[in-house]
Amino acid sequence: MRKVRSRAIRLAVLQRDDNKCRLCYGTEYLTNHHIVPLSWKGGEDSVENGVTLCRGCHDFIERMYCMKLLRPNNCVQFIEIHSKLKRKFH
């Protein structure tokens, strides 16, 4: 059974993240990435489980999940480290 996604939660995540991708700071083609996927046990549609990513960064993170290079327990840490490095060198 497919879990229902809340528009209000999506908007709250976008607002929390200043309507910017948390990886590249882009403002176009934004989406809500679920840190723990909805299809996994424990995956829920909540602000705490969401992060704003642009389409390109979302695809990148999903590929990292598929290749098992990134898991929910280190996804947020990866995004924070990546964004700090991006700010430092750009």
Steps between C-alpha positions, in 0.01 A plus 500: 500500500640838396539755779325835461726804454387821666521828307517686834808300604666558163443875533629500860821325390547748215448790739740357760766462230443857369368368167851387403661168424698392806783370279552759225285790627309501172148639496352327194330162468486444876373177650462350844735207557398256772814412698349166599309404184125461540529145369735402784393405849506817707470727197238763565384820337615751761700822515772322697532234227508751215772704335472736203704400194493613139422236239868441412615466862200279579597268216860497629391409855265230371785346296719504812220314686468246218876436496490468881758779534257704706240391754238693696714502814772703327303689235450820702864500612611462137280791391630724780866423426452543126322835540773632738770406249304659216471827696869497588625449145241698302 
